[in-house]
Amino acid sequence: MSDAANVKPLDDRCPRCGGGFHCGVNDAGPCPCTTVTLSTELQGRLREKWSSCLCVSCLVALAGGAALEIQEAQAQ
């Protein structure tokens, strides 16, 4: 079987960055987000702000201390 056959569709949209991703919570294997460690406090803040999953890239950034909101570039 080719790797292309194993690629999951980007069927979800991250509420933080707006990027497409596949949430694997209902897949047979573990979701990629299980590789990211978030503090209990950060988990609570995320639950208060969003009701849906975030992409792994945002979770990694947040675990590393990034702000909850992504600052948009100011128009020049």
C-alpha positions as CSV (number, residue, x, y, z in Angstrom):
1,M,0.0,0.0,0.0
2,S,1.4,3.4,-0.9
3,D,2.0,6.2,1.7
4,A,-0.6,8.3,-0.2
5,A,-3.3,5.8,0.7
6,N,-2.5,6.3,4.4
7,V,-2.8,10.1,4.3
8,K,-5.8,11.4,6.2
9,P,-7.9,14.2,4.6
10,L,-7.6,17.6,6.1
11,D,-11.2,17.6,7.3
12,D,-10.9,19.9,10.3
13,R,-9.9,23.6,10.6
14,C,-7.8,24.8,13.5
15,P,-9.6,27.6,15.4
16,R,-6.3,29.3,16.3
17,C,-4.5,29.4,13.0
18,G,-7.2,28.6,10.5
19,G,-5.2,25.8,8.9
20,G,-6.5,22.5,7.8
21,F,-5.7,19.4,9.7
22,H,-7.0,15.9,10.5
23,C,-8.1,15.3,14.1
24,G,-7.2,11.7,14.8
25,V,-9.2,11.3,18.1
26,N,-11.6,8.8,16.4
27,D,-8.9,6.9,14.4
28,A,-7.8,3.4,15.3
29,G,-4.3,4.6,16.3
30,P,-3.4,7.4,18.7
31,C,-4.0,11.0,17.6
32,P,-0.8,13.0,16.9
33,C,-1.8,15.5,19.6
34,T,-1.0,12.8,22.2
35,T,2.7,13.5,21.6
36,V,2.3,17.1,22.9
37,T,2.4,17.7,26.7
38,L,0.3,20.6,27.9
39,S,0.1,21.9,31.5
40,T,-3.2,21.5,33.3
41,E,-3.5,25.3,33.4
42,L,-3.0,25.6,29.6
43,Q,-5.5,22.8,28.9
44,G,-8.1,24.7,31.0
45,R,-7.4,27.9,29.1
46,L,-7.8,26.1,25.8
47,R,-11.1,24.6,26.9
48,E,-12.4,28.0,27.9
49,K,-11.4,29.6,24.6
50,W,-12.2,26.9,22.1
51,S,-14.6,23.9,22.0
52,S,-12.9,22.1,19.1
53,C,-9.4,20.6,18.6
54,L,-6.4,22.6,17.6
55,C,-3.8,21.4,15.1
56,V,-0.6,19.8,16.3
57,S,1.5,22.8,15.2
58,C,-0.5,25.2,17.3
59,L,-0.4,22.8,20.3
60,V,3.4,22.6,20.0
61,A,3.7,26.4,19.8
62,L,1.4,26.8,22.8
63,A,3.2,24.2,24.8
64,G,6.4,26.2,24.1
65,G,4.9,29.4,25.5
66,A,3.3,31.0,22.5
67,A,0.3,33.4,23.0
68,L,-3.2,31.9,22.7
69,E,-4.0,34.4,19.9
70,I,-2.0,34.7,16.7
71,Q,-1.1,38.3,16.1
72,E,-1.9,39.3,12.5
73,A,0.6,41.3,10.6
74,Q,-0.2,44.9,10.6
75,A,-1.2,46.4,7.3
76,Q,1.5,48.7,5.9
